[in-house]
Amino acid sequence: MRLMTASISLCSRIAASPSPPTTSVGEKSAGVFKVTSEQWLADLATAAAREDLGQSHIAHSVEALREAGYIAACALPAKVLFRRLVMISQANLPLARLYEGHVNAVRLVTTLGDARARSAMGAQTAHGLFGVWGADGAIPLAVEGDRIVGGKRFASGLGTVGHAVVTLGQGETMRLALVDVSDPSRHRVDTWTKIGMRATASGDFDAAGMPASALRWIGKPGQYFDEPSFIGGVWRIAAVQLGGTLGLLHAAAGQLAELGRLGAEQQVARLAPVLTRALAAGAFTERAALVAEGPVGIADPERAVSLSAQARLLTEEIGQDAIAAVERSIGLQHFDEAAPTGRIARDLATYMRQAARDALLQRAGTWALQHQGPYSALLWDGDGDA
């Protein structure tokens, strides 16, 4: 429960959020109500195409999130955050990737950080975006004497993320630290040569020569791996994967409708089953979120780990099948560089290549298969008798 309490405490000190955009898509849970307009989401989707082509910077879309109060509003009920991640990723998957990283960073600092670190983050959250950068560069990030050596690769949001939570060390000795990463001379965006997620301005961050005092230590060695916050938190990745999948299917349906082919039996047969599975996975992912963020996850962390891992693996599988189905439905036009479905598919395929897939499958699968008692008990989580 410390996670939610600390987050609420921090957010209460951040400037009040501006009024959100109005009308038709609602988020309501535990007395929290936020309205997000369909036009606002459509604008984010339009921006995604320009951002992918380099015609606009994703910082403008981040600013739209800030104006809606999404950046400062870091303490949210699980159901609200789940729906927010799905909606944003359905419209603009690279933006959702940055937003999920921001949420993760804020939670890590508010959960594991001391008063000084929380105060530093609170002073910056209203104005800056945060991220979590874990992958080391050719020289791992470390402290030698009074200086930092090494850097990070696959660092998303270069030029947009102002502070990042970074990892130092390996295994049980790994520590987290908060560091200012705004210096553009240390950004190496040219190292990102992947065909997807181009709009995220990802690449390498060179920390060599920075003073060791620039690091604000977060938590104790190894504390990063505490559950249910570590693997138990990958339900957020599942939510982003799910939203990207729904966005891809919606884009394909729109293109087919323009061609007068959406009602064709072959198209329905290809796309409808994947859509059905994605919608079903939404309910499972929301359940994983509620368990991981609630009392059940605290009492039974391994249940939270298993459900979140399963949600991530399930949404990845459905996302892969959606990409294949859309390729067959749209045909050669899908592979045009400017095609909306092609862009979303590239971003989704890149994002779904998260680390340690096989390890997650083994851990989640072993927990489920070795469950003591009938497997039907896995369908609910201590919420009453049948």
Summary of the structure (lengths in Angstrom):
residues: 386
radius of gyration: 20.7
end to end distance: 27.6
largest distance: 67.6
contacts: 1306
relative contact order: 0.11
helix: 58%
strand: 13%
